[in-house]
């Protein structure tokens, strides 16, 4: 499956659907907290027009999401 870069707006929209809440922002980093898959999680999203694929995979790891789950939710965003 080909995975493409997404903007920070799409990433935050998908995480918000899952119950994550923006806690704070410092410079270009937005911090979200949430409870997903039985775990309390903190996710840091850089405020970039296009988040690099490696960075995006790190964000998904922090959130406990798979690439497939994210892609499905981002398609509906």
N, C-alpha and C positions, 0 to 999 in steps of 0.2 A: 504494500500500500504506500503510495506516494504521500509524504507529509509536507505540507507547505507552511511557510511562516504566516503568522497572524499578527494583527495589531493588538496593542495593549487593551484597547476598548473591547474587542471581541473576547479576549482572555478574561477580563474582569466581568463581562456580561455572563459568560459561561459559569464562572466560579460563583457569581451572585445567585444564579439559578439553583446552585447546589447548597446555598445557605451561607456562603462566605460573606463577610462584611468588611468593608474598608475601614481599617482602624486609624491609619495615619499615612502621611506622605512626607518624605524628606528628600528634597531635590527631585530626582527623576525616578525614585523608587516608591512604589505604593505597596503598603503592607496590609494583607487581608488575614482575618482569622475566621476559623470555622470548625465545624465538627462533621467529619465525613468518614464513613466506614468504621464506625466505633472508635475513632481517634480524634483528639483535638489537634488541629493543624494550623500552622502559620505559613503563609505563602507570600513571597516577595516578587512583585511584577515590575519590571523596568518600564518606564513610560516612553516606549519607542513606537514609531509608526509601524515598524516591522520587527518583531522579536525573532532573533536567530533561532534556527531549529534546535540546536543544542541547548540553548537557554530555555526554550519552550519545553523541551523534554525534562529539564531540571525542575521547572515550575510544576509540571504534571506529576513528577515524582513527589514533590513537596505536598501536593494536594491529594495524592493517592489515586490519581486518575490514570487510565490507560490511554494510549493514543486513539484507539477506536472510540472509547467513550467520549473523549474530548471532541473528536471530529464529528460524531453524531450530534452532540449538543451544539457545536459551533455551526453546523449546517442549519439548525433551527433558529439560530440567533439573528 
